[in-house]
């Protein structure tokens, strides 16, 4: 099952949800507050730059959020994960997870990874004809 976590007032999340509806893919939609510690760890394991890929850029929020983001950068990994769990509004949105596939944010090219292989093969075949 594909899980999509979103933040209120995020412009990228509705785009991602619409994309999944367009391709008739079942998704479980939840707010960021429902993301588990284990899922945060799963997402972190798929990143190249760790926490900095998972959290908002300091300039994309309030001064309070920017202060919290600076604080995260001084924490150990476990402290940062626990802090993010308590402050899910600091996470980038949407976060999309399916088994070993993870996408942070909405990217129209990268989101295609969630299409079944058979569909991608058919689509690729049409493009080469």
Rosetta blueprint (number, residue, H / E / L):
1 X L
2 X E
3 X E
4 X E
5 X E
6 X E
7 X L
8 X L
9 X L
10 X L
11 X H
12 X H
13 X H
14 X H
15 X H
16 X H
17 X H
18 X H
19 X H
20 X H
21 X H
22 X H
23 X L
24 X L
25 X L
26 X L
27 X E
28 X E
29 X E
30 X E
31 X E
32 X H
33 X H
34 X H
35 X L
36 X L
37 X H
38 X H
39 X H
40 X H
41 X H
42 X H
43 X H
44 X H
45 X H
46 X L
47 X L
48 X L
49 X L
50 X L
51 X H
52 X H
53 X H
54 X H
55 X E
56 X L
57 X L
58 X H
59 X H
60 X H
61 X L
62 X L
63 X H
64 X H
65 X H
66 X H
67 X H
68 X H
69 X H
70 X H
71 X H
72 X H
73 X L
74 X L
75 X L
76 X L
77 X H
78 X H
79 X H
80 X H
81 X H
82 X H
83 X H
84 X H
85 X H
86 X H
87 X L
88 X H
89 X H
90 X H
91 X E
92 X L
93 X L
94 X L
95 X E
96 X E
97 X E
98 X E
99 X L
100 X L
101 X E
102 X E
103 X E
104 X E
105 X L
106 X L
107 X L
108 X L
109 X L
110 X H
111 X H
112 X H
113 X H
114 X H
115 X L
116 X L
117 X H
118 X H
119 X H
120 X H
121 X H
122 X H
123 X H
124 X H
125 X H
126 X H
127 X H
128 X H
129 X L
